Amino acid sequence: MGYLHESGPALLDRHVHLGPDQAAVRLGVRRTDWDQVVRLGWVSPVAPVDVDYKRRGGVTTVPLYS
């Protein structure tokens, strides 16, 4: 039996949380449009994640969307 590798589209269909930049790309909208959708309350983050940029100012909290 050979190793079954998932193709690109199959990987995109997986349910993963996305940051705001990835969410905008996934929906095919500009990041500024995504920010407006969030500001209007049409979508909201499902979880935050802390990213440590050690050389660029420390920890930043990034919202994740489903």
N, CA, C and O of each residue as an XYZ file, in Angstrom:
264
protein
N       0.837     -1.175      0.000
C       0.000      0.000      0.000
C       0.888      1.245      0.000
O       1.856      1.336      0.755
N       0.544      2.181     -0.845
C       1.282      3.434     -0.908
C       0.740      4.461      0.074
O      -0.362      4.318      0.605
N       1.513      5.466      0.298
C       1.134      6.555      1.197
C       0.131      7.450      0.478
O       0.387      7.884     -0.646
N      -0.999      7.729      1.105
C      -2.028      8.584      0.522
C      -1.772     10.025      0.950
O      -1.853     10.354      2.133
N      -1.467     10.868     -0.010
C      -1.199     12.281      0.278
C      -2.390     13.122     -0.143
O      -2.931     12.953     -1.236
N      -2.796     14.038      0.742
C      -3.922     14.902      0.418
C      -3.486     15.974     -0.577
O      -2.387     16.520     -0.475
N      -4.349     16.264     -1.526
C      -4.046     17.314     -2.495
C      -4.321     18.678     -1.886
O      -4.901     18.768     -0.804
N      -3.913     19.738     -2.567
C      -4.133     21.101     -2.092
C      -5.587     21.400     -1.779
O      -5.876     21.874     -0.681
N      -6.531     21.143     -2.704
C      -7.940     21.420     -2.412
C      -8.473     20.628     -1.222
O      -9.305     21.135     -0.470
N      -8.011     19.409     -1.043
C      -8.459     18.609      0.101
C      -7.985     19.234      1.408
O      -8.702     19.222      2.408
N      -6.776     19.778      1.392
C      -6.269     20.440      2.587
C      -7.069     21.703      2.899
O      -7.289     22.031      4.065
N      -7.502     22.409      1.854
C      -8.283     23.626      2.072
C      -9.657     23.325      2.651
O     -10.248     24.184      3.307
N     -10.174     22.131      2.425
C     -11.488     21.769      2.938
C     -11.453     21.389      4.412
O     -12.506     21.234      5.030
N     -10.283     21.237      4.976
C     -10.182     20.895      6.393
C     -10.688     22.043      7.245
O     -10.573     23.209      6.866
N     -11.244     21.710      8.391
C     -11.757     22.717      9.300
C     -10.635     23.168     10.225
O     -10.306     22.492     11.200
N     -10.060     24.309      9.907
C      -8.988     24.863     10.723
C      -9.312     26.321     11.032
O     -10.018     26.984     10.272
N      -8.797     26.807     12.142
C      -8.978     28.207     12.489
C      -7.985     29.044     11.692
O      -6.833     28.651     11.507
N      -8.440     30.198     11.223
C      -7.617     31.071     10.399
C      -7.431     32.419     11.071
O      -8.318     32.902     11.775
N      -6.276     33.021     10.852
C      -6.058     34.387     11.287
C      -6.805     35.324     10.352
O      -7.333     34.879      9.333
N      -6.862     36.601     10.671
C      -7.630     37.534      9.848
C      -7.134     37.634      8.402
O      -7.948     37.761      7.488
N      -5.834     37.580      8.179
C      -5.321     37.643      6.810
C      -5.747     36.420      6.003
O      -6.190     36.548      4.862
N      -5.611     35.234      6.597
C      -5.989     34.004      5.901
C      -7.497     33.936      5.668
O      -7.944     33.462      4.624
N      -8.278     34.406      6.636
C      -9.739     34.396      6.491
C     -10.159     35.274      5.319
O     -11.038     34.892      4.547
N      -9.547     36.439      5.176
C      -9.868     37.334      4.064
C      -9.525     36.681      2.732
O     -10.316     36.738      1.791
N      -8.356     36.063      2.648
C      -7.949     35.382      1.419
C      -8.905     34.237      1.102
O      -9.309     34.063     -0.048
N      -9.267     33.458      2.114
C     -10.160     32.310      1.917
C     -11.500     32.746      1.342
O     -12.079     32.047      0.511
N     -12.002     33.916      1.789
C     -13.278     34.423      1.287
C     -13.137     35.229      0.006
O     -14.138     35.568     -0.625
N     -11.912     35.538     -0.383
C     -11.687     36.292     -1.612
C     -12.023     37.765     -1.474
O     -12.476     38.394     -2.430
N     -11.801     38.324     -0.278
C     -12.065     39.746     -0.050
C     -10.791     40.436      0.406
O      -9.834     39.793      0.837
N     -10.799     41.756      0.301
C      -9.650     42.509      0.782
C      -9.621     42.469      2.306
O     -10.661     42.292      2.940
N      -8.455     42.631      2.889
C      -8.331     42.618      4.350
C      -9.144     43.753      4.971
O      -9.739     43.578      6.035
N      -9.172     44.907      4.320
C      -9.960     46.026      4.851
C     -11.450     45.689      4.865
O     -12.168     46.102      5.776
N     -11.920     44.944      3.865
C     -13.318     44.515      3.855
C     -13.574     43.527      4.991
O     -14.610     43.593      5.653
N     -12.638     42.619      5.215
C     -12.768     41.672      6.318
C     -12.853     42.406      7.655
O     -13.678     42.071      8.505
N     -11.994     43.409      7.832
C     -12.021     44.184      9.075
C     -13.377     44.853      9.283
O     -13.867     44.930     10.410
N     -13.978     45.335      8.207
C     -15.296     45.962      8.303
C     -16.369     44.945      8.696
O     -17.249     45.254      9.499
N     -16.301     43.744      8.139
C     -17.245     42.677      8.483
C     -17.141     42.339      9.973
O     -18.156     42.137     10.640
N     -15.914     42.278     10.487
C     -15.701     42.005     11.910
C     -16.236     43.171     12.743
O     -16.899     42.962     13.759
N     -15.944     44.399     12.305
C     -16.389     45.592     13.033
C     -17.921     45.658     13.111
O     -18.472     46.101     14.119
N     -18.604     45.221     12.052
C     -20.068     45.209     12.031
C     -20.651     44.081     12.881
O     -21.853     44.060     13.145
N     -19.802     43.146     13.310
C     -20.272     42.051     14.149
C     -20.858     40.886     13.375
O     -21.508     40.016     13.955
N     -20.630     40.863     12.059
C     -21.160     39.769     11.234
C     -20.404     38.471     11.473
O     -20.962     37.386     11.309
N     -19.142     38.577     11.859
C     -18.349     37.418     12.261
C     -17.603     37.804     13.531
O     -17.356     38.982     13.792
N     -17.257     36.810     14.300
C     -16.492     37.076     15.514
C     -15.458     35.971     15.691
O     -15.659     34.846     15.233
N     -14.360     36.291     16.353
C     -13.321     35.285     16.549
C     -13.809     34.145     17.439
O     -14.620     34.346     18.343
N     -13.297     32.940     17.163
C     -13.655     31.779     17.982
C     -12.641     31.550     19.096
O     -12.956     30.931     20.112
N     -11.429     32.047     18.903
C     -10.383     31.865     19.915
C      -9.239     32.826     19.628
O      -8.973     33.148     18.470
N      -8.567     33.281     20.665
C      -7.346     34.062     20.460
C      -6.116     33.174     20.618
O      -6.167     32.141     21.286
N      -5.039     33.573     20.014
C      -3.769     32.885     20.201
C      -2.705     33.956     20.407
O      -2.713     34.984     19.730
N      -1.802     33.718     21.333
C      -0.710     34.654     21.588
C       0.498     34.243     20.761
O       0.946     33.097     20.818
N       1.022     35.199     19.987
C       2.200     34.969     19.159
C       3.322     35.817     19.734
O       3.161     37.022     19.924
N       4.451     35.193     20.011
C       5.588     35.885     20.612
C       6.587     36.277     19.528
O       7.309     35.436     18.991
N       6.612     37.565     19.219
C       7.594     38.108     18.282
C       8.756     38.634     19.119
O       8.800     39.818     19.453
N       9.677     37.771     19.450
C      10.747     38.097     20.396
C      11.585     39.289     19.952
O      11.986     40.109     20.779
N      11.845     39.389     18.689
C      12.703     40.468     18.210
C      11.911     41.698     17.772
O      12.498     42.734     17.461
N      10.586     41.590     17.745
C       9.793     42.703     17.218
C       8.703     43.165     18.176
O       7.572     43.403     17.751
N       9.016     43.293     19.431
C       8.079     43.918     20.327
C       7.297     43.016     21.261
O       6.398     43.497     21.950
N       7.598     41.746     21.312
C       6.953     40.880     22.303
C       5.727     40.153     21.808
O       5.613     39.817     20.629
N       4.804     39.914     22.738
C       3.640     39.068     22.489
C       2.499     39.885     21.899
O       2.199     40.983     22.369
N       1.863     39.336     20.863
C       0.687     39.929     20.238
C      -0.426     38.886     20.239
O      -0.178     37.718     19.937
N      -1.646     39.294     20.575
C      -2.790     38.394     20.543
C      -3.438     38.495     19.162
O      -3.803     39.583     18.716
N      -3.579     37.343     18.488
C      -4.179     37.286     17.151
C      -5.503     36.539     17.265
O      -5.540     35.424     17.785
N      -6.596     37.146     16.781
C      -7.884     36.444     16.808
C      -7.927     35.374     15.728
O      -7.397     35.573     14.635
N      -8.556     34.238     16.026
C      -8.712     33.161     15.050
C     -10.187     33.028     14.699
O     -11.060     33.183     15.553
N     -10.446     32.741     13.440
C     -11.816     32.611     12.937
C     -12.024     31.219     12.390
O     -11.078     30.565     11.951
N     -13.266     30.766     12.416
C     -13.593     29.422     11.971
C     -14.276     29.466     10.621
O     -14.632     28.422     10.075
